[in-house]
Amino acid sequence: MSRVLTAVLISGGGSNMDALLRASAEPGYPADIRLVVSNRPDAGGVAKARSRGVEAIVVDHRPFGADRAAFEAALQDVLAARSIGFIALAGFMRILTPGFVSLWRGRMINIHPSLLPRFKGLDTHARALAAGDAEHGCTVHWVTPELDDGAVIAQARVPVMPDDDAHTLAARVLVEEHRLYPKALADAVRIMDRSAP
Ligand code: GAR
């Protein structure tokens, strides 16, 4: 099987991106991560990707204002120019339009820091604590137009400890994200490859 050219989209520190880049460097890993795109010029993940020898490009959303479609057209140009065939969202904090999502349907996945369908959206760790949940975790799922709603590919669970705050809980979940995402990306790319014509 040929490796699928993959882009990772980020907005921040890129620790999940880094876990994916490390996996992509392993022999036989089915996703060949060639490109990192950040919508924020100051995202720490940009330098991290470059230090691993991976091309990292900033497509800043701010000059496009409220025109999400124009931002996504610029993003799509960058992806198409590099023949990217799969997208992994890793802490990418922009909501994507249905048009962009349908263009990438079946070829775009996301990691979310909760046990979906619980706690879609933001502040998942604080919400899990406020709800008194005994368990929390993370989910890798297919991206569909509805936010954090696509079919689940994989989940990992962590216990919530009595003395947790949002930071300690986030850190425990993040460790699991770094284990889960590389395996889930490999599974997703293999599923996609089987369903290709
Ligand atoms: C991760 O916890 C990821 O699950 C979350 O942002 C963090 C990014 O960290 N994503 C979302 O909240 C998406 N809605 P990282 O930049 O260190 O990978």
Residues whose N, C-alpha, C, O or C-beta is under 5 A from the ligand:
A	BS01	GAR	G12 G13 G14 S15 N16 M17 A90 G91 F92 I111 H112 P113 G121
